[in-house]
Amino acid sequence: MFPHTLPVFRPATAADVAAIVALVESAYRGESGLRGWTTESHLLDGQRTDAESVAELIARDRSIVLLGERDAALVACCHIEHQGDAGYFGMFAVNPELQASGLGRALLAEAERVARDNWQVPAMHMTVIEQRGDLIAWYERRGYRLTGKTAPFPYGNERFGLPRRDDLRFVYLSKTLVEETA
């Protein structure tokens, strides 16, 4: 579909909300998500996000929804936010038909660069559903480490999806972006 070129990165605007929601839903839910390896369909039903949530992330202070585009088509996105002394990385999605092409790796690197250079934070943090072993391993290959910290899954909050099992929880991962000097 696309040549193996790096995407152009830019911050999202309110005009991008519908395309972001469609991309995120396609990567995580339903039949389209099954074409890629990032699907959560075996763990969750329901929505992954909605227009209101995405619009709020775009409008929030110290928050960027970062887009990756090829030929003006949205192919990847993520959310990064300045939280205390670190960046937070989430809502990561790559078009299922283009997964395993380097797009995700490039977007993650750009998100880390933005957090390091724009916010001068020494680390990036994230949460991942513990049962997503392949995804956790992918992040670990990119320098992220499990912190040992966990958080319960928000059962009963449909904004996070409809769980298909009762043992879900989040694990925290972190990566040093800047070595602190003494």
Residue frames as qw, qx, qy, qz and C-alpha x, y, z in Angstrom:
[[0.000, 0.884, 0.467, 0.000, 0.00, 0.00, 0.00],
 [0.056, -0.984, 0.166, 0.042, 2.73, 2.47, 0.99],
 [0.665, 0.482, -0.449, 0.353, 6.45, 2.42, 0.25],
 [0.742, -0.454, -0.336, 0.361, 8.66, 1.78, 3.27],
 [0.251, 0.526, -0.134, 0.801, 9.33, 5.43, 3.98],
 [0.217, -0.264, -0.629, 0.699, 9.24, 7.07, 7.36],
 [0.013, -0.800, -0.586, -0.128, 6.06, 8.95, 8.11],
 [0.085, 0.494, -0.088, 0.861, 5.76, 12.69, 8.56],
 [0.358, -0.444, -0.709, 0.414, 4.98, 13.50, 12.18],
 [0.081, -0.416, -0.037, -0.905, 2.75, 16.29, 13.44],
 [0.142, 0.146, 0.711, -0.673, 0.56, 17.13, 16.42],
 [0.020, 0.518, 0.819, 0.244, -3.14, 16.42, 15.97],
 [0.184, -0.066, 0.072, -0.978, -5.77, 19.13, 15.82],
 [0.521, 0.216, 0.559, -0.607, -9.50, 18.97, 16.52],
 [0.649, 0.456, -0.268, -0.547, -10.05, 18.30, 12.81],
 [0.357, 0.367, -0.857, -0.067, -8.22, 14.95, 13.19],
 [0.501, -0.211, 0.641, -0.542, -10.44, 13.46, 15.91],
 [0.882, 0.214, 0.121, -0.403, -12.62, 11.22, 13.71],
 [0.706, 0.513, -0.489, 0.016, -9.61, 9.78, 11.84],
 [0.007, 0.473, -0.772, 0.423, -7.77, 9.10, 15.11],
 [0.681, -0.086, 0.509, -0.520, -10.76, 7.28, 16.62],
 [0.889, 0.358, -0.103, -0.265, -11.12, 5.18, 13.45],
 [0.495, 0.553, -0.646, 0.178, -7.41, 4.26, 13.47],
 [0.215, -0.377, 0.751, -0.498, -7.34, 3.35, 17.16],
 [0.799, 0.053, 0.356, -0.482, -10.48, 1.25, 16.90],
 [0.830, 0.450, -0.284, -0.166, -9.14, -0.54, 13.80],
 [0.339, 0.542, -0.719, 0.273, -5.89, -1.44, 15.56],
 [0.150, -0.253, 0.785, -0.545, -7.40, -2.74, 18.79],
 [0.546, 0.192, 0.620, -0.529, -10.93, -3.96, 18.20],
 [0.739, 0.492, 0.133, -0.440, -13.04, -5.90, 15.74],
 [0.915, 0.271, 0.254, 0.157, -12.05, -7.80, 12.63],
 [0.453, 0.828, -0.202, 0.262, -9.62, -5.20, 11.28],
 [0.349, -0.767, 0.500, -0.199, -7.60, -5.45, 14.48],
 [0.910, -0.130, 0.394, 0.010, -7.17, -9.18, 13.91],
 [0.748, 0.624, -0.050, 0.218, -5.06, -8.38, 10.81],
 [0.189, 0.741, -0.472, 0.438, -2.39, -6.83, 13.02],
 [0.626, -0.054, -0.704, 0.332, -0.65, -8.19, 16.09],
 [0.040, 0.166, -0.432, 0.886, -1.76, -5.42, 18.49],
 [0.529, -0.412, -0.459, -0.583, -5.38, -6.46, 18.78],
 [0.174, -0.188, 0.719, -0.646, -6.96, -6.67, 22.22],
 [0.665, -0.078, -0.342, -0.659, -10.05, -8.48, 20.88],
 [0.664, -0.084, -0.739, 0.080, -9.21, -11.62, 22.86],
 [0.300, -0.137, -0.611, 0.720, -9.22, -9.55, 26.08],
 [0.130, 0.426, 0.343, -0.827, -11.79, -6.79, 25.52],
 [0.229, 0.596, 0.676, 0.369, -14.92, -6.02, 23.55],
 [0.067, -0.911, -0.323, 0.248, -16.50, -2.61, 23.10],
 [0.354, 0.907, -0.061, 0.219, -14.77, 0.61, 22.24],
 [0.730, -0.037, -0.202, 0.651, -11.09, 1.47, 22.74],
 [0.170, -0.260, -0.144, 0.939, -11.68, 5.23, 22.63],
 [0.229, 0.764, 0.602, 0.043, -14.22, 7.81, 21.50],
 [0.323, 0.674, 0.164, 0.644, -14.31, 11.26, 19.93],
 [0.378, -0.891, -0.047, -0.248, -14.87, 13.04, 23.24],
 [0.796, -0.506, 0.146, 0.299, -11.84, 11.39, 24.88],
 [0.686, 0.216, 0.236, 0.654, -9.56, 12.07, 21.92],
 [0.102, 0.818, 0.165, 0.541, -10.69, 15.71, 21.65],
 [0.554, -0.831, 0.023, -0.048, -9.96, 16.14, 25.37],
 [0.813, -0.256, 0.193, 0.485, -6.43, 14.74, 24.97],
 [0.497, 0.498, 0.241, 0.669, -5.75, 17.11, 22.07],
 [0.118, -0.853, -0.128, -0.492, -7.00, 20.14, 24.05],
 [0.742, -0.634, -0.132, 0.173, -5.31, 19.24, 27.37],
 [0.001, -0.919, 0.389, -0.066, -2.28, 21.29, 28.50],
 [0.212, -0.591, 0.778, 0.009, 1.09, 19.52, 28.27],
 [0.700, 0.160, 0.691, -0.087, -0.49, 16.82, 26.09],
 [0.291, 0.504, -0.515, -0.629, 0.10, 15.95, 22.44],
 [0.849, 0.242, 0.463, -0.080, -1.64, 13.44, 20.21],
 [0.099, -0.587, 0.604, 0.530, 1.16, 12.74, 17.76],
 [0.829, 0.449, 0.219, -0.253, 0.26, 11.61, 14.25],
 [0.361, -0.327, 0.706, 0.515, 2.28, 9.71, 11.67],
 [0.648, 0.625, 0.206, -0.384, 1.19, 10.28, 8.08],
 [0.413, -0.136, 0.683, 0.587, 2.27, 8.97, 4.70],
 [0.036, 0.262, 0.618, 0.740, 1.01, 10.75, 1.60],
 [0.322, -0.242, 0.086, -0.911, -1.35, 12.75, 3.87],
 [0.763, -0.284, -0.482, -0.323, -2.97, 9.52, 5.13],
 [0.483, -0.610, 0.476, -0.410, -3.02, 8.81, 8.87],
 [0.766, 0.194, -0.612, -0.026, -1.08, 5.58, 9.47],
 [0.613, -0.184, -0.618, 0.456, -0.11, 5.80, 13.16],
 [0.220, -0.760, 0.026, -0.611, -0.79, 7.80, 16.31],
 [0.579, -0.239, -0.632, 0.455, 0.03, 8.01, 19.98],
 [0.292, -0.901, -0.121, -0.298, -0.65, 10.24, 22.95],
 [0.605, 0.045, -0.427, 0.671, 2.16, 11.72, 25.01],
 [0.330, -0.872, -0.198, -0.302, 1.76, 13.84, 28.09],
 [0.273, 0.449, -0.530, 0.666, 4.09, 15.67, 30.46],
 [0.724, -0.585, -0.290, -0.222, 3.28, 14.21, 33.88],
 [0.671, -0.711, 0.129, 0.167, 5.48, 15.41, 36.71],
 [0.221, -0.722, 0.560, 0.341, 9.09, 14.54, 36.00],
 [0.397, -0.047, 0.857, 0.326, 8.35, 12.15, 33.11],
 [0.443, 0.162, -0.422, -0.774, 6.52, 11.75, 29.88],
 [0.601, 0.116, 0.728, -0.309, 3.58, 9.36, 29.63],
 [0.205, 0.241, -0.721, -0.617, 3.02, 7.33, 26.44],
 [0.446, 0.246, 0.800, -0.315, -0.33, 5.82, 25.46],
 [0.615, 0.618, 0.290, -0.394, -3.08, 5.40, 22.86],
 [0.119, -0.502, 0.704, 0.488, -0.51, 3.91, 20.48],
 [0.759, 0.393, 0.486, -0.184, -1.97, 2.65, 17.21],
 [0.042, -0.406, 0.660, 0.631, -0.62, 1.65, 13.81],
 [0.727, 0.290, -0.219, -0.582, -2.78, 0.77, 10.81],
 [0.828, -0.186, 0.518, -0.105, -3.11, -3.05, 11.11],
 [0.854, 0.498, 0.116, 0.099, -2.15, -3.56, 7.47],
 [0.402, 0.786, -0.321, 0.342, 1.11, -1.67, 8.03],
 [0.658, -0.672, 0.321, -0.111, 2.18, -3.19, 11.34],
 [0.842, -0.214, 0.372, 0.326, 5.65, -4.76, 11.46],
 [0.610, 0.664, 0.160, 0.402, 6.88, -2.22, 8.86],
 [0.515, 0.028, -0.206, 0.831, 8.81, 0.03, 11.25],
 [0.142, -0.668, -0.245, -0.688, 6.08, 2.64, 11.64],
 [0.669, -0.696, -0.249, -0.074, 5.51, 1.91, 15.32],
 [0.750, -0.230, -0.080, 0.615, 9.21, 1.96, 16.09],
 [0.307, 0.357, 0.137, 0.872, 9.57, 5.32, 14.29],
 [0.336, -0.723, -0.259, -0.546, 6.56, 6.85, 16.07],
 [0.758, -0.584, -0.223, 0.188, 7.76, 5.65, 19.48],
 [0.633, -0.042, -0.014, 0.773, 11.20, 7.16, 18.82],
 [0.064, 0.522, 0.195, 0.828, 9.60, 10.47, 17.80],
 [0.554, -0.731, -0.293, -0.270, 7.41, 10.49, 20.92],
 [0.768, -0.419, -0.150, 0.460, 10.50, 9.92, 23.07],
 [0.451, 0.213, 0.089, 0.862, 12.35, 12.72, 21.24],
 [0.185, -0.683, -0.257, -0.658, 9.47, 15.15, 21.78],
 [0.688, -0.683, -0.244, -0.012, 9.25, 14.31, 25.49],
 [0.741, -0.251, -0.044, 0.622, 13.03, 14.62, 25.95],
 [0.380, 0.216, 0.175, 0.882, 13.59, 17.74, 23.84],
 [0.185, -0.615, -0.304, -0.704, 10.39, 19.72, 24.45],
 [0.646, -0.688, -0.158, -0.291, 9.74, 18.85, 28.10],
 [0.195, 0.619, -0.655, 0.386, 13.29, 17.96, 29.20],
 [0.837, -0.365, 0.221, -0.343, 12.01, 14.89, 31.05],
 [0.093, -0.559, 0.822, 0.047, 14.48, 12.13, 31.88],
 [0.219, 0.020, 0.975, -0.020, 12.06, 9.22, 31.39],
 [0.547, -0.036, -0.392, -0.739, 8.98, 7.94, 29.60],
 [0.324, -0.006, 0.856, -0.402, 6.38, 5.84, 31.43],
 [0.549, 0.000, -0.494, -0.674, 3.46, 3.76, 30.20],
 [0.587, -0.076, 0.698, -0.403, 0.96, 1.14, 31.28],
 [0.456, 0.191, -0.736, -0.463, 0.17, -2.04, 29.37],
 [0.879, -0.212, 0.041, -0.425, -2.36, -4.76, 30.11],
 [0.445, -0.532, 0.720, -0.029, -0.34, -7.49, 31.82],
 [0.795, 0.173, 0.580, -0.038, -1.73, -10.23, 29.58],
 [0.592, 0.801, -0.058, -0.070, -0.22, -8.51, 26.50],
 [0.764, -0.426, 0.337, 0.348, 3.09, -10.40, 26.74],
 [0.669, 0.376, 0.345, 0.540, 4.06, -9.90, 23.08],
 [0.110, 0.907, 0.119, 0.390, 3.52, -6.15, 23.36],
 [0.548, -0.812, 0.188, 0.070, 5.46, -5.91, 26.63],
 [0.797, -0.136, 0.365, 0.462, 8.33, -7.82, 24.99],
 [0.480, 0.673, 0.263, 0.497, 8.23, -5.38, 22.02],
 [0.166, -0.955, 0.056, -0.240, 8.61, -2.42, 24.41],
 [0.736, -0.577, 0.280, 0.217, 11.38, -4.21, 26.31],
 [0.756, 0.218, 0.316, 0.530, 13.32, -4.63, 23.04],
 [0.246, 0.770, 0.135, 0.573, 13.11, -0.82, 22.74],
 [0.302, 0.334, -0.463, 0.763, 14.62, -0.21, 26.16],
 [0.554, -0.504, 0.033, -0.661, 11.54, -0.17, 28.41],
 [0.284, 0.111, -0.889, 0.342, 11.66, -2.07, 31.67],
 [0.560, -0.584, -0.544, -0.223, 8.91, -3.39, 33.90],
 [0.056, -0.610, 0.379, -0.694, 8.91, -1.38, 37.12],
 [0.245, -0.116, -0.895, 0.354, 7.16, -3.96, 39.30],
 [0.273, 0.217, 0.366, -0.863, 4.28, -1.53, 39.82],
 [0.009, -0.341, -0.865, -0.368, 0.76, -2.59, 38.81],
 [0.329, 0.086, 0.199, -0.919, -2.69, -1.02, 38.74],
 [0.451, 0.315, 0.809, -0.206, -6.12, -2.64, 38.63],
 [0.057, 0.272, 0.656, 0.701, -8.06, -2.69, 35.39],
 [0.272, 0.072, 0.258, -0.924, -11.00, -0.25, 35.63],
 [0.039, -0.327, -0.931, -0.159, -13.77, -2.84, 35.53],
 [0.034, 0.720, 0.625, -0.300, -17.17, -1.22, 35.11],
 [0.057, 0.727, -0.109, -0.675, -15.80, 1.75, 33.11],
 [0.762, 0.471, 0.439, 0.074, -16.86, 1.07, 29.51],
 [0.228, 0.926, -0.245, -0.174, -14.51, 3.79, 28.28],
 [0.197, -0.595, 0.769, 0.126, -11.75, 1.16, 28.62],
 [0.472, 0.156, -0.784, -0.371, -13.74, -1.59, 26.91],
 [0.847, -0.256, 0.076, -0.459, -15.77, -4.56, 28.05],
 [0.154, -0.519, 0.839, -0.052, -13.48, -7.16, 29.64],
 [0.810, 0.107, -0.470, -0.334, -13.73, -10.74, 28.42],
 [0.731, -0.088, -0.602, 0.310, -11.96, -12.04, 31.55],
 [0.473, -0.849, -0.158, -0.175, -11.73, -11.10, 35.20],
 [0.786, -0.420, 0.021, 0.454, -7.96, -11.11, 35.79],
 [0.489, 0.670, 0.077, 0.554, -6.86, -8.04, 33.81],
 [0.405, -0.832, -0.064, 0.374, -4.50, -5.49, 35.32],
 [0.430, 0.870, -0.162, 0.179, -1.97, -2.95, 34.12],
 [0.783, -0.300, 0.003, 0.544, 1.79, -3.17, 34.51],
 [0.039, 0.972, -0.103, -0.210, 4.02, -0.09, 34.42],
 [0.814, 0.186, 0.133, 0.533, 7.00, 0.21, 32.12],
 [0.113, -0.954, 0.076, 0.268, 9.62, 2.94, 32.08],
 [0.786, 0.333, 0.085, 0.514, 12.55, 3.97, 29.92],
 [0.368, -0.668, 0.035, 0.646, 15.33, 6.41, 30.69],
 [0.533, 0.796, 0.228, 0.175, 15.47, 9.10, 27.99],
 [0.210, 0.834, -0.308, 0.406, 18.22, 11.26, 29.45],
 [0.742, -0.140, -0.476, 0.450, 21.04, 10.09, 31.67],
 [0.335, -0.936, -0.069, -0.087, 21.13, 12.24, 34.79],
 [0.568, 0.452, -0.385, 0.570, 24.48, 13.80, 35.54],
 [0.625, -0.587, -0.404, 0.321, 25.76, 14.13, 39.08]]
